[in-house]
Amino acid sequence: MRPKQKIHTALLLSVSLIVIVGVFRFTPLSSQLKANYFWLNKFENITKFDVVVYGDSRTYRGFSPDILLEDVELTGYNYGFTSAGYSNETLELIRLRIDTLKNPVILLGVTPYSLTLKASENKFYHQEIKREGFEKFKRLNIDRKLSFFDRVVVEEYFKPNEELVQQDYRDDGWVASSKALIDTMSGLNSYEFIFDDNQVSDSIINLVVQHVSEWVEIGIRVYAYRPPTVNSMVSLEDHRSGFKESFFVTDFEKAGGVWINIENDGYISYDASHLQKESAIELSRSIRKYIFE
């Protein structure tokens, strides 16, 4: 075989091998490269949307704008992020991302922790927006394109680990999450002391109510809900956080907001805090009935 033919044959075999691997390879249960792009893009994305969703991990894991807007000619995005709290900075972010020309809607996921002073520091948010230089360029322009080369641990597919969460980073800002082995009580221990010296803050509630009033005044429909978990988590949070849901709802509705009452029953949480993917889809469709039907 001539040298040229050898080169062509080698190239053909290499390309064929890449295609075969691409077709039959396992998909990583969670892509770190996609995550790098996903989080930074949330804060770099200056697109305006008709519907903006905000909240902490129970919201970004538990709600899909794409599902909410099925068969609705509107755009939406989930701006939830890790340990998100309410502050002037994040409330202004929500407002800046709303397109007020059509049928603007803001949907808030309200948890007791999100109304604390510690949550209002929004450390994860600041970690992302402070990225700069090559690291910022790499995450926004390279990482997602290279996610094909993410490390795959085949053993994870055959020996499920109860601590392993599969995370699918969606373009609408939702992280579809699920566990192979569900433990509906596993997250309770981490909440035993999270409210020590960190009670729900009246000043944060007043701040939220003030912004809601301003949004409603300019024609934005504002809805809020408490992301469903498990009853034992609700009891723990109400007991330790100082959160009085009925009082919050009264103030929220006086400001012009609409509270959506969501029962925990019927939704599956894989760790007592976050919804299994199928339940997140069900919740998104359920809330659509309150907003668009």
LODRENGU-40187 format. One record per residue (C-alpha): x, y, z. Coordinates in Angstrom, 2 decimals. Example, Ala and Ser with C-alpha at 12.3 -4.5 7.8 and 13.67 -1.06 7.14 Angstrom:
<node X="12.30" Y="-4.50" Z="7.80"/>
<node X="13.67" Y="-1.06" Z="7.14"/>
This chain:
<node X="0.00" Y="0.00" Z="0.00"/>
<node X="1.33" Y="3.40" Z="-0.95"/>
<node X="2.14" Y="5.96" Z="1.78"/>
<node X="-0.69" Y="8.26" Z="0.62"/>
<node X="-3.15" Y="5.40" Z="0.75"/>
<node X="-1.95" Y="4.48" Z="4.24"/>
<node X="-2.54" Y="8.05" Z="5.42"/>
<node X="-6.02" Y="8.15" Z="3.89"/>
<node X="-6.87" Y="4.76" Z="5.35"/>
<node X="-5.62" Y="5.82" Z="8.79"/>
<node X="-7.64" Y="9.01" Z="8.67"/>
<node X="-10.75" Y="7.13" Z="7.56"/>
<node X="-10.36" Y="4.60" Z="10.37"/>
<node X="-9.78" Y="7.39" Z="12.92"/>
<node X="-12.89" Y="9.28" Z="11.86"/>
<node X="-14.92" Y="6.06" Z="11.84"/>
<node X="-13.71" Y="5.21" Z="15.34"/>
<node X="-14.63" Y="8.67" Z="16.65"/>
<node X="-18.13" Y="8.37" Z="15.16"/>
<node X="-18.61" Y="4.87" Z="16.62"/>
<node X="-17.45" Y="6.00" Z="20.04"/>
<node X="-19.70" Y="9.05" Z="19.82"/>
<node X="-22.74" Y="6.97" Z="18.97"/>
<node X="-22.24" Y="4.19" Z="21.50"/>
<node X="-20.41" Y="5.92" Z="24.34"/>
<node X="-22.17" Y="6.45" Z="27.65"/>
<node X="-23.31" Y="9.99" Z="28.37"/>
<node X="-21.69" Y="11.38" Z="31.53"/>
<node X="-24.19" Y="11.44" Z="34.37"/>
<node X="-23.13" Y="15.03" Z="35.01"/>
<node X="-20.97" Y="17.09" Z="32.67"/>
<node X="-18.62" Y="19.43" Z="34.49"/>
<node X="-17.76" Y="21.22" Z="31.26"/>
<node X="-21.44" Y="21.87" Z="30.53"/>
<node X="-21.88" Y="23.03" Z="34.11"/>
<node X="-19.02" Y="25.51" Z="33.73"/>
<node X="-20.75" Y="27.12" Z="30.75"/>
<node X="-24.26" Y="26.81" Z="32.20"/>
<node X="-23.61" Y="28.78" Z="35.38"/>
<node X="-21.51" Y="31.59" Z="33.97"/>
<node X="-23.90" Y="32.01" Z="31.04"/>
<node X="-26.75" Y="32.67" Z="33.48"/>
<node X="-25.10" Y="35.90" Z="34.48"/>
<node X="-23.54" Y="36.83" Z="31.15"/>
<node X="-26.72" Y="36.20" Z="29.16"/>
<node X="-28.32" Y="39.61" Z="28.52"/>
<node X="-31.32" Y="38.25" Z="26.60"/>
<node X="-34.68" Y="39.48" Z="27.84"/>
<node X="-37.48" Y="36.97" Z="28.42"/>
<node X="-41.24" Y="37.12" Z="28.78"/>
<node X="-41.10" Y="34.86" Z="31.84"/>
<node X="-38.31" Y="34.88" Z="34.43"/>
<node X="-38.11" Y="32.31" Z="37.22"/>
<node X="-35.94" Y="32.87" Z="40.29"/>
<node X="-35.03" Y="30.90" Z="43.38"/>
<node X="-32.46" Y="28.64" Z="44.99"/>
<node X="-31.51" Y="25.06" Z="44.12"/>
<node X="-35.05" Y="23.80" Z="44.71"/>
<node X="-36.13" Y="26.14" Z="41.92"/>
<node X="-33.33" Y="25.65" Z="39.40"/>
<node X="-33.56" Y="21.87" Z="39.85"/>
<node X="-37.32" Y="21.82" Z="40.20"/>
<node X="-38.79" Y="23.99" Z="37.47"/>
<node X="-38.60" Y="24.06" Z="33.66"/>
<node X="-39.64" Y="27.24" Z="31.78"/>
<node X="-39.76" Y="25.20" Z="28.55"/>
<node X="-42.38" Y="22.89" Z="30.08"/>
<node X="-44.26" Y="25.87" Z="31.53"/>
<node X="-44.41" Y="27.50" Z="28.09"/>
<node X="-45.34" Y="24.46" Z="26.00"/>
<node X="-47.74" Y="25.68" Z="23.27"/>
<node X="-47.38" Y="29.27" Z="24.54"/>
<node X="-45.71" Y="31.83" Z="22.26"/>
<node X="-43.50" Y="33.26" Z="24.99"/>
<node X="-39.88" Y="32.87" Z="26.06"/>
<node X="-38.71" Y="31.97" Z="29.55"/>
<node X="-35.60" Y="31.35" Z="31.61"/>
<node X="-34.82" Y="29.93" Z="35.05"/>
<node X="-32.40" Y="32.26" Z="36.83"/>
<node X="-32.22" Y="30.11" Z="39.95"/>
<node X="-28.80" Y="29.31" Z="41.36"/>
<node X="-27.12" Y="27.60" Z="44.31"/>
<node X="-28.09" Y="28.92" Z="47.77"/>
<node X="-29.80" Y="31.89" Z="46.12"/>
<node X="-31.22" Y="34.57" Z="48.37"/>
<node X="-33.16" Y="37.76" Z="47.86"/>
<node X="-31.23" Y="41.03" Z="47.73"/>
<node X="-31.41" Y="44.31" Z="45.83"/>
<node X="-28.77" Y="42.96" Z="43.46"/>
<node X="-30.59" Y="39.73" Z="42.52"/>
<node X="-34.03" Y="41.35" Z="42.45"/>
<node X="-32.66" Y="43.93" Z="40.03"/>
<node X="-31.19" Y="41.11" Z="37.91"/>
<node X="-34.69" Y="39.62" Z="37.64"/>
<node X="-36.17" Y="42.95" Z="36.58"/>
<node X="-33.47" Y="43.56" Z="33.95"/>
<node X="-34.12" Y="40.18" Z="32.35"/>
<node X="-37.85" Y="40.79" Z="31.81"/>
<node X="-39.20" Y="41.87" Z="28.44"/>
<node X="-42.20" Y="44.03" Z="29.30"/>
<node X="-43.53" Y="44.30" Z="25.74"/>
<node X="-45.69" Y="41.16" Z="25.69"/>
<node X="-47.08" Y="39.37" Z="28.73"/>
<node X="-44.34" Y="39.65" Z="31.38"/>
<node X="-44.36" Y="37.19" Z="34.27"/>
<node X="-42.01" Y="36.80" Z="37.21"/>
<node X="-42.22" Y="33.53" Z="39.15"/>
<node X="-40.46" Y="33.31" Z="42.51"/>
<node X="-39.56" Y="30.10" Z="44.30"/>
<node X="-39.66" Y="31.01" Z="47.99"/>
<node X="-37.93" Y="28.86" Z="50.59"/>
<node X="-37.28" Y="29.86" Z="54.21"/>
<node X="-33.52" Y="29.83" Z="53.64"/>
<node X="-33.81" Y="32.17" Z="50.64"/>
<node X="-35.29" Y="34.81" Z="52.98"/>
<node X="-32.33" Y="34.83" Z="55.39"/>
<node X="-29.48" Y="37.34" Z="55.59"/>
<node X="-26.92" Y="34.63" Z="54.97"/>
<node X="-28.64" Y="33.63" Z="51.72"/>
<node X="-28.79" Y="37.30" Z="50.66"/>
<node X="-24.98" Y="37.30" Z="50.46"/>
<node X="-25.36" Y="35.11" Z="47.34"/>
<node X="-21.82" Y="33.75" Z="47.47"/>
<node X="-22.26" Y="31.42" Z="44.50"/>
<node X="-23.66" Y="34.26" Z="42.38"/>
<node X="-20.66" Y="36.45" Z="43.15"/>
<node X="-18.26" Y="33.59" Z="42.53"/>
<node X="-19.52" Y="33.35" Z="38.96"/>
<node X="-19.82" Y="37.02" Z="38.07"/>
<node X="-16.29" Y="37.68" Z="39.32"/>
<node X="-14.72" Y="35.27" Z="36.83"/>
<node X="-12.60" Y="37.09" Z="34.29"/>
<node X="-9.84" Y="36.77" Z="31.73"/>
<node X="-9.12" Y="33.45" Z="30.07"/>
<node X="-11.14" Y="31.48" Z="32.64"/>
<node X="-14.26" Y="33.43" Z="31.71"/>
<node X="-13.55" Y="33.09" Z="27.98"/>
<node X="-12.91" Y="29.36" Z="28.33"/>
<node X="-16.14" Y="28.65" Z="30.22"/>
<node X="-18.31" Y="30.64" Z="27.82"/>
<node X="-16.72" Y="29.67" Z="24.51"/>
<node X="-14.86" Y="26.38" Z="24.89"/>
<node X="-16.13" Y="24.18" Z="27.70"/>
<node X="-19.57" Y="23.34" Z="26.33"/>
<node X="-18.12" Y="22.49" Z="22.90"/>
<node X="-15.62" Y="20.12" Z="24.52"/>
<node X="-18.19" Y="18.38" Z="26.71"/>
<node X="-18.07" Y="15.42" Z="24.30"/>
<node X="-14.72" Y="14.58" Z="25.91"/>
<node X="-16.05" Y="14.59" Z="29.47"/>
<node X="-14.82" Y="11.70" Z="31.57"/>
<node X="-17.29" Y="8.79" Z="31.66"/>
<node X="-17.20" Y="6.33" Z="34.56"/>
<node X="-18.97" Y="3.28" Z="33.16"/>
<node X="-19.16" Y="1.69" Z="36.61"/>
<node X="-21.59" Y="4.42" Z="37.70"/>
<node X="-24.22" Y="2.98" Z="35.36"/>
<node X="-24.03" Y="-0.51" Z="36.84"/>
<node X="-23.41" Y="0.24" Z="40.49"/>
<node X="-25.69" Y="3.18" Z="41.34"/>
<node X="-24.50" Y="5.27" Z="44.26"/>
<node X="-27.18" Y="6.90" Z="46.41"/>
<node X="-25.03" Y="10.03" Z="46.60"/>
<node X="-24.72" Y="10.31" Z="42.82"/>
<node X="-27.08" Y="12.84" Z="41.23"/>
<node X="-27.51" Y="12.87" Z="37.48"/>
<node X="-27.66" Y="16.48" Z="36.31"/>
<node X="-28.77" Y="17.51" Z="32.84"/>
<node X="-28.03" Y="21.20" Z="32.18"/>
<node X="-30.85" Y="22.54" Z="29.99"/>
<node X="-30.86" Y="25.65" Z="27.81"/>
<node X="-33.83" Y="27.11" Z="29.71"/>
<node X="-31.81" Y="27.37" Z="32.94"/>
<node X="-33.27" Y="24.22" Z="34.47"/>
<node X="-31.06" Y="21.42" Z="35.78"/>
<node X="-33.04" Y="18.21" Z="35.35"/>
<node X="-31.85" Y="16.13" Z="38.30"/>
<node X="-32.42" Y="12.58" Z="39.44"/>
<node X="-30.97" Y="9.81" Z="41.57"/>
<node X="-30.93" Y="6.13" Z="40.76"/>
<node X="-31.48" Y="5.36" Z="44.44"/>
<node X="-33.90" Y="7.79" Z="46.07"/>
<node X="-33.59" Y="8.61" Z="49.77"/>
<node X="-36.37" Y="11.01" Z="50.66"/>
<node X="-34.87" Y="11.68" Z="54.10"/>
<node X="-31.18" Y="12.11" Z="53.31"/>
<node X="-31.15" Y="15.91" Z="53.23"/>
<node X="-32.81" Y="16.50" Z="56.58"/>
<node X="-29.63" Y="16.33" Z="58.64"/>
<node X="-28.01" Y="19.19" Z="56.73"/>
<node X="-30.95" Y="21.43" Z="57.63"/>
<node X="-30.84" Y="20.74" Z="61.37"/>
<node X="-28.48" Y="23.65" Z="62.04"/>
<node X="-28.72" Y="25.78" Z="58.88"/>
<node X="-30.97" Y="28.30" Z="60.64"/>
<node X="-28.87" Y="28.66" Z="63.79"/>
<node X="-28.24" Y="32.43" Z="64.09"/>
<node X="-29.75" Y="32.74" Z="60.61"/>
<node X="-33.48" Y="33.17" Z="60.93"/>
<node X="-35.82" Y="34.40" Z="58.21"/>
<node X="-35.30" Y="38.16" Z="58.04"/>
<node X="-38.14" Y="40.69" Z="58.17"/>
<node X="-35.96" Y="43.14" Z="56.25"/>
<node X="-35.52" Y="40.65" Z="53.41"/>
<node X="-39.26" Y="39.97" Z="53.29"/>
<node X="-39.95" Y="43.70" Z="53.18"/>
<node X="-37.44" Y="44.05" Z="50.35"/>
<node X="-39.16" Y="41.32" Z="48.32"/>
<node X="-42.59" Y="42.83" Z="48.93"/>
<node X="-41.34" Y="46.28" Z="47.89"/>
<node X="-39.98" Y="44.98" Z="44.59"/>
<node X="-43.13" Y="42.95" Z="43.92"/>
<node X="-45.22" Y="46.10" Z="44.37"/>
<node X="-42.99" Y="48.01" Z="41.93"/>
<node X="-43.12" Y="45.20" Z="39.35"/>
<node X="-46.90" Y="44.93" Z="39.51"/>
<node X="-47.22" Y="48.69" Z="39.14"/>
<node X="-45.48" Y="48.59" Z="35.73"/>
<node X="-47.62" Y="45.73" Z="34.46"/>
<node X="-45.62" Y="42.62" Z="35.39"/>
<node X="-47.62" Y="39.69" Z="36.74"/>
<node X="-45.83" Y="38.27" Z="39.77"/>
<node X="-46.40" Y="34.77" Z="41.13"/>
<node X="-44.68" Y="32.88" Z="43.91"/>
<node X="-44.77" Y="29.39" Z="45.36"/>
<node X="-42.98" Y="27.31" Z="47.95"/>
<node X="-41.14" Y="24.53" Z="46.10"/>
<node X="-42.49" Y="21.17" Z="47.25"/>
<node X="-40.22" Y="18.87" Z="49.24"/>
<node X="-41.41" Y="16.41" Z="51.89"/>
<node X="-43.64" Y="17.15" Z="54.87"/>
<node X="-40.87" Y="16.44" Z="57.38"/>
<node X="-38.66" Y="19.09" Z="55.73"/>
<node X="-41.48" Y="21.65" Z="55.80"/>
<node X="-42.01" Y="20.96" Z="59.51"/>
<node X="-38.30" Y="21.27" Z="60.24"/>
<node X="-37.97" Y="24.55" Z="58.32"/>
<node X="-41.08" Y="26.10" Z="59.86"/>
<node X="-39.91" Y="25.13" Z="63.33"/>
<node X="-36.29" Y="26.26" Z="63.05"/>
<node X="-36.32" Y="29.14" Z="60.55"/>
<node X="-39.00" Y="31.38" Z="62.03"/>
<node X="-40.80" Y="31.42" Z="58.67"/>
<node X="-44.50" Y="32.22" Z="58.97"/>
<node X="-45.81" Y="31.28" Z="55.54"/>
<node X="-49.31" Y="32.69" Z="56.04"/>
<node X="-47.91" Y="36.09" Z="57.07"/>
<node X="-45.58" Y="36.15" Z="54.07"/>
<node X="-48.42" Y="35.25" Z="51.71"/>
<node X="-50.61" Y="38.03" Z="53.13"/>
<node X="-47.90" Y="40.67" Z="52.57"/>
<node X="-47.04" Y="39.28" Z="49.15"/>
<node X="-50.65" Y="39.39" Z="47.97"/>
<node X="-51.18" Y="42.89" Z="49.39"/>
<node X="-48.31" Y="43.97" Z="47.13"/>
<node X="-50.20" Y="42.59" Z="44.14"/>
<node X="-48.57" Y="39.19" Z="43.81"/>
<node X="-50.40" Y="35.89" Z="43.37"/>
<node X="-49.44" Y="33.05" Z="45.70"/>
<node X="-49.66" Y="29.54" Z="44.24"/>
<node X="-50.31" Y="26.96" Z="46.91"/>
<node X="-48.47" Y="23.74" Z="46.08"/>
<node X="-49.02" Y="20.59" Z="48.14"/>
<node X="-46.09" Y="18.25" Z="48.76"/>
<node X="-48.16" Y="15.17" Z="48.06"/>
<node X="-47.62" Y="13.71" Z="44.61"/>
<node X="-44.08" Y="15.01" Z="44.12"/>
<node X="-40.97" Y="12.90" Z="44.66"/>
<node X="-37.91" Y="14.41" Z="46.28"/>
<node X="-34.72" Y="12.39" Z="45.93"/>
<node X="-33.12" Y="13.86" Z="49.06"/>
<node X="-35.89" Y="15.59" Z="51.08"/>
<node X="-35.08" Y="18.86" Z="49.34"/>
<node X="-34.89" Y="18.59" Z="45.53"/>
<node X="-37.38" Y="17.15" Z="43.07"/>
<node X="-36.76" Y="14.14" Z="40.89"/>
<node X="-36.81" Y="15.16" Z="37.20"/>
<node X="-40.25" Y="13.70" Z="36.49"/>
<node X="-41.73" Y="15.59" Z="39.44"/>
<node X="-40.13" Y="18.83" Z="38.27"/>
<node X="-41.85" Y="18.37" Z="34.92"/>
<node X="-45.15" Y="17.66" Z="36.64"/>
<node X="-44.77" Y="20.77" Z="38.83"/>
<node X="-43.97" Y="22.96" Z="35.82"/>
<node X="-47.13" Y="21.78" Z="34.07"/>
<node X="-49.18" Y="22.24" Z="37.22"/>
<node X="-48.07" Y="25.86" Z="37.68"/>
<node X="-48.83" Y="26.55" Z="34.01"/>
<node X="-52.52" Y="26.02" Z="34.86"/>
<node X="-52.39" Y="28.88" Z="37.36"/>
<node X="-50.61" Y="31.30" Z="35.03"/>
<node X="-51.86" Y="30.56" Z="31.51"/>
<node X="-55.05" Y="28.51" Z="31.73"/>
